Amino acid sequence: MEKLKMHTPDFTNENIARIAELFPNCVTESRDEKGEVKRAIDFDQLRQELSGSIVEGPQERYQLNWPGKREALLTANAPIAKTLRPCREESVDFDTTKNLFIEGDNLDALKLLQETYLGKVKMIYIDPPYNTGNDILYKNDYSSAQREYEVDAGLRTDDGLRAVTNTESNGRYHSDWLSMMYARIRLARNFLKEDGIFVITIDHYEIYNLGEVCDEVFGYENRLGLVTVYINPKGRNQEKFFSPCTEYMLVYARDIKSAYFREVVIDDEKAEEFIYEDEKGKFRYDGFMRARTSASREAKPSMWYPLYVSEDLKTITTKKTANFHEVYPETPNGQFSWKTTPETFDDRNQNEYFKAELVNGSVFIFNKYYENQIFKNIWTDKKYFPEFNGTQVIKKLFDGKSYFDFPKSIYAVKDIVKIITENDDLVMDFFAGSGTTAHSVMELNSEDGGRRNYVLVQIPAAVDAKSEAGKDGYSEISAVTMERIRRAGKTIKDEAGLNGVNLDIGFRVLKIDSSNMKDVYYSPDEQAQANLLDQVTNIKEDRTAEDLLFQVLLDWGVDLSLPIVRERISTTENTESTEASNKSSVNSVSSVVNKGFEVFFVDENALAACFDDGVSEDLIKELAKRQPLRVVFRDSGFASDDAKINAEQIFNQMSPGTEVRSI
């Protein structure tokens, strides 16, 4: 029986396999640190394959480089043996919600989620820590030794002499932050659907470097724009020169040929103007005449023509008709033009697209204007001020206390989610922070009846004991984030009334931890024989059956938000026990045992899992009758070797479509 691998994919090997498909002559063999032969890439040959001229050595090319970049790439591709452990007590509606809150380092989370959510996320929105010279919360192990780093950075020569002063601009100040972001952005791209969009906020300190990183990962041709958001009319008083009042959103498509923005309005005042609605959506009536100098009769001669309107104003046509009003695009200020040519007018002149009204004794023509707009790359509305709609929103939820220093305006996040996502899309945020993304998704769903879901990731960083949150008993930022989402969800549902009955305000909490499997599972060759004899099971003693289930879901790439049902299945088994009647004879005794097994069913029959001991052929047959797509058992959980050997045969006969695995 094949075993599940129980660790994240090795992206280096997967990338080698992809290159091998395209350029088989670039695949070679090399020895690893243990002296074992492994498959590798001949990079000189690969460079030649990708070049139109002879490649003799390193070539100058346009790129962003920094000390630690290659190590960051290696770190992003390296597999990890970790898992996600469910935490019911901190979750809301654990069994029914489609939302996920993952507690742990986001680099680990991105690796763990790769197979499950590959190509399934419509929008990734992140607000990472800005590189303002403070400590970076998300640390990595890919920094080189100090001496090696200083040589790489040009701060020290090869013979050890110090070359230049390690200033803020040429030291680890940029490199650490870039390495941290580069690894995560590379992995993030894999999650996006073909029409998916990546949004990242940043301030002026790293906007140029971040743009180059995103250009490299997504391709410059997939950059959709740089949005400037006016967030602080006061500016920063401590600045010596220009005082920043803005921050930025870099927006990239997974594939610009597939990407699109929804036809929605994010300007609240304009939205209130759309008081009509038809099968195409909400609309208002705008004047059909362009009355400005650039649209004069001389400038737009093809759009100067008469329209004919009936006496009752209900019929409008380009054909000259007796007893109809003849209307030209002109005012006392001059002759202008209509918005379209006569041919386009005739194409659109249906479903009351145009209407005529009598205004001050003259006939005016109006056309439908639907609720959509060209989105500008400068957002100046006051609703984007964090002070008003970030800090105050949190204070309202937490009885006047502000637990976060710089929470995003809920409107800044909600509007970009509204522009990009349809009603049933998945949104990911792996720098969850104060939880504004989750709050925005729930609020938007309550407004338009959507069923969007989210995946959030937040590291459990320690809360300052002297802060308001610390004084109120919170020890980790992730705990405050979860509480904000709980309170926001309840408030949104209460305010929605009947419209909020089916609103999903829950979230399933999963915490990153070491693997459920003991070290012997991954490296049995490194274990002493005495240790192996002690390992009755390859699973850690403190792990529950539900812990094992979620590691199986990860390994198999099954959606982590699917409904899970526990069922107790009883089987009747004939067993033989023995008891000694005397020292020289043994009497066989037959008995009937009713044994109940705990079985998890994920999304009805997507997966069946039983991690109990004593799994018999009777249970295997019972599960096979239900014909699940997948079934998994503990390798050491079978009642006998025969039951283990026969398991696959039983499923082959009774449910040939079932994939059978063990852990």
Secondary structure, DSSP 8 states (H G I E B T S, - for coil): --B---S---HHHHHHHHHHHH-GGGEEEEE-TTS-EEEEE-HHHHHHHT-SS---S----S----TTHHHHHHHHHS---EEEEE-GGG-BSTTT---EEEES-HHHHHHHTHHHHTT-EEEEEE-----SSS--SS--S----HHHHHHHTTSB-TTS-B-S---TTTSHHHHHHHHHHHHHHHHHHTTEEEEEEEEEEE-TTSHHHHHHHHHHHH-GGGEEEEEEEE--TT--TT-SS----EEEEEEEES-TTT----S----HHHHTT--EEETTEEEEEEESEE-SGGGSTTT-GGG---EEE-TTS--EESS--TT-EEE-SEETTEE-EESS-HHHHHHH--TT-EEEEEETTEEEEEEEEES-----SEE--GGG-HIIIIIHHHHHHTTT----SS---HHHHHHHHHHH--TT-EEEESS-TT-HHHHHHHHHHHHH----EEEEEE---B--TTSHHHHTT--BHHHHHHHHHHHHHHHHHHHHGGGGTT----BEEEEEEE-SB-HHHH-GGGS-HHHHHH-S-SB-TT--HHHHHHHHHHHHT--TTS-EEEEEEEEEEEEEEEEEEETTEEEEEEEEEEEEEEEEEETTTTEEEE--S-B-HHHHHHHHHT--SEEEE-TT-BSSHHHHHHHHHHHHHH-TT-EEEE-
